[in-house]
Amino acid sequence: MNTNDWIRNIQAGDKEYFRHFYEAYANYAIRTAFAITRNREMAKDAVQETFIRVYRQINSYNRELPFDPWFYRILTNECLRLLKKESPLSKFEQPDLENDPALAEQSFDHLSDLYDTIQSLDDLHRIPLILKYIKGFTEKEIADILDLNHNTVKSRLFKGRKRLKEQLDLVEKEGDSQ
């Protein structure tokens, strides 16, 4: 069943379709929320609150527009709301990549460096990069999700890629000198 069918049935009050919708979107939402918040528990809280908000606001959704940007805007806003409440002294969780047997040692090192570097970027650049390159949203959709001007998104993506490259070059140089 496609998203439009789910939405139509959910808007009609069918809770069973909401359960199917939740099952289809929850894992993607958790991964996105974790990439934004860098904290598993906070990501779970953000996703839970997002689904509550979606359920309450589903009748305000315009089915003529793409659903994913609407959903991820709610999720992103919830993540940002929770981050604002978070203490600046808190430690962020790191993913448990070491237990993934599919990763070769060299791939793990590069993936770990890339992940750490993305996570070290400031939110202004990190979040648009995640939405663009991990979630696959267009610049226009990112602008809608983050409630920004399209040119602002383009600028943040450009600067984010530049900072990411600079940081990865530093990591590579450090690796070469060891």
Secondary structure, 3 states (H helix, E strand, C coil): CCHHHHHHHHHCCCHHHHHHHHHHHHHHHHHHHHHHHCCHHHHHHHHHHHHHHHHHHHHHCCCCCCHHHHHHHHHHHHHHHHHHHCCCCCCCCCCCHHHCCCCCHHHHHHHHHHHHHHHHCCHHHHHHHHHHHHCCCCHHHHHHHHCCCHHHHHHHHHHHHHHHHHHHHHHHHHHHHC
